[in-house]
Amino acid sequence: MNKMPAGTPAGLRVDMEAGAMTTCRLARDAFDYIRDPKGEGSRTFIRLFEKEAIAAAAASDLRRQAGCPLGPLDGILISIKDLFDVAGVTTLSGSRLMRKRPAADSDATVVARLRSAGAVIVGTTNMTEFAMGALGTNAHYGTPLNPYDRKTGRVPGGSSSGAAVSVADGMVTAAIGSDTAGSVQVPAAFCGIVGFKPTARRVPLKGALPLAPSVDSIGPLGRSVECCAAIDAVIAQDGASFESPPPEWIRIGVPTTVVQDDLDETVAAAFSRALDALSRAGVQLVDLPCAEFAEIARSMANFGFSVAEGYAFHRKYLEDSRDAYDPLVAARFERGAGILAADYIDLVNTRASLIRRFARADRAFDALIMPTVQMVAPPLSPLLADERLWLSNSLRAIRNPGLSNFLDRCAISIPCHAAGEAPVGLSLMGRHMEDHRLLSVGATVQSIVRRALGEPAGDQRFVSP
């Protein structure tokens, strides 16, 4: 598993509890770390809010000294994906095109809720332009390299690329991303951290630039299930208690349709090892044929919601300013021009039918388990040189995580690779609006997998004030 780089800002969070570190000092160190020309900060963040963050950190210190913190996120350094509105600045969504738009009048709902809980917003993170792509590439602001293998130069995953790198590199404690077909889950898996995609309607989309509103969702990335649960409780305004069940109380379905096909060797080995560890710990694992997964793959073969609904938003911009787009992104959106209204209605109706049917198929399970992504993060350079390779890898990356979006469910990706191995994500999919149950099960699974890999089972990287 990825270790927190020694001495990095987020890694010092525990020192605050002992009085050895203040939030203000933590924030200053974070910005020094982000601005280090030897690091990835310039490609990880599109915009920094240094002055505002230092002021917010100082206020957090005063509250702590007075014994009245705002809540569990008071003083926590958080990054937000570049598609969320921040009052007074223009929301770019990883593009050049949006620079001419007026500044936002108010914070996005998710940003406002974080501030109310005392979170310190460090800046907006890089992303695939307009969230259209699962590899995390960006032609305008550069692509932050995956922390696992920067010598080779691997993709971070996307579209929430900067969000994942900001956490994995220890620039912040947690990040907020969006997930339309795996955009939180894929970069979490590729970068070796935890990413949680909630049931979409739990977190309001107000103030977020859309990709496909039918399936868009907002979720956190962190270094543990506990961290993501704490962030989720704030952005969903849902403070339910968090208790992890014992392994023998957990029953998990192991889909045998689609999701285990064509796994690369590293992913297949890590997935098998994780299943073995869970079984030995007492978790009940049951193979489960999921014909619906094959139907989803067929229904999405020609286009998906991202293409259809994304084109509806972007068609005027494409007509007037196509040259301002990354050509790879523009080409993806333009596929929407050939979609018939009848075809889109068929997709909507098929989705509704599959959601109803699958609700019966897995009701006896606490979660379903699968590899988050069928491959490890590929090298960046070949993808930028070959449009077909970029597209094929992007589509491969979303095959498994996109199922939870299509089925309107929650999902979480948990690292399951050993130290020194390429990061691999273990995905748990929960049922619609059973997010708390999934997070609780996820915490138990995380603990089992960590112990099997010789990692500390508890979470020492996120501590509430």
Buried (B, 14 or more C-beta within 10 A) or exposed (E): BBEBBEEBBBBBBEBBEEEEBBBBBBBBBBBEBBEEEEBBBBBBBBBBBBEBBBBBBBBBBEBBEEEEBBBBBBBBBBBBBBBBBBBEEBBBBBBBBBEEEEEBEEBBBBBBBBBBBBBBBBBBBBBBBBBBBBBBBBBBBBBBBBBBBEEEEBBBBBBBBBBBBBBBBBBBBBBBBBBBBBBBBBBBBBBBBBBBBBBBEBBBBEBBBBBBBBBBBBBBBBBBBBBBBBBBBBBBEEEBEBEBBEBEEBBBBBBBBBBBEEBBEBBBBBBEBBBEBBBEBEBBBEEBEBEBBEBBBEBBEEBBBBBBBBBBBBBEBBEEBBEBBBEBBBBBBBBBEEBEEEEBEEBEEBBEEBBEEBBEBBEEBBBBBBBBBBBBBBEBEEBBEEEEEBBEBBBBBBBBBBBBBBBBBBBBBBBBBBEEBBBBBBBBBBBBBBBBBBBBBBBBBBBBBBEBBEBEEEBEBBBBB
